[in-house]
Amino acid sequence: MSTRIITIDGPAGAGKSTVSKLLSKQLGCVYVDTGALYRGVAFEIQRQDIDWKNDAALENFLSNLDLNFVMKKDSLILMSSGRNITNFIRTPEISLLASFSSAKPQVRAALLDIQKNIAKTKDAVFEGRDMGTIIFPDAPVKFFLFADLGVRAKRRFDEIPDQTKDINKVQQEMKLRNGNDSQRKSAPLKPAADAIEIDSSFMTIEEVVDKMLKIIEKACKT
């Protein structure tokens, strides 16, 4: 692999996005939120009222899907058929639908090329749930970031702007999603055999990134 690829997998609320953004900035490379792709698919499924459980309907939908990232300043913006959908994909409903629909092999296959094409041309930090196990098994450094469920739920709860939000509901939905992702047959959520596991429950973002940078530096010397 001519480009430098770092993968960070783990469950929702472990801090993957924030850590990945800061790590990529420190390394001077691109940050790729692969979970956003699956959320983008879920958003369009909901918007277009697609019966994603019907294979024929799903395949027809995916054949017309036009998702891609564009760089805007230091951020990757998710576009769908030329429309910026970045601000519409972080609701609990979209998160849960993304978990269910991403278990479909057709969805994963449709998004594989986007991820591979980015890696061919750019040094990147790829954040997701199967980056180190399925998408980039040959990546030189792989991380699996996790945290206690209660800690993760509190983090996600604090991110939700809705004043009617309920932390118990957030925790239940997070537990359900992680269970679905871990038990699915296609690309289940789990650490790669050679991934370095980091528990972020009681670490600051800076502490996590500093630890990762030391590991990456050491790996580059060997």
Secondary structure, DSSP 8 states (H G I E B T S, - for coil): --S-EEEEE--TTSSHHHHHHHHHHHHTSEEEEHHHHHHHHHHHHHHTT--TTSHHHHHHHHHT--EEEEEETTEEEEEETTEE-GGGS-SHHHHHHHHHHTTSHHHHHHHHHHHHHHHHHS-EEEEESSIIIII-TT-SEEEEEE--HHHHHHHHHHH---TT--HHHHHHHHHHHHHHHHH-SSS-S---TT-EEEE-TT--HHHHHHHHHHHHHHHHH-
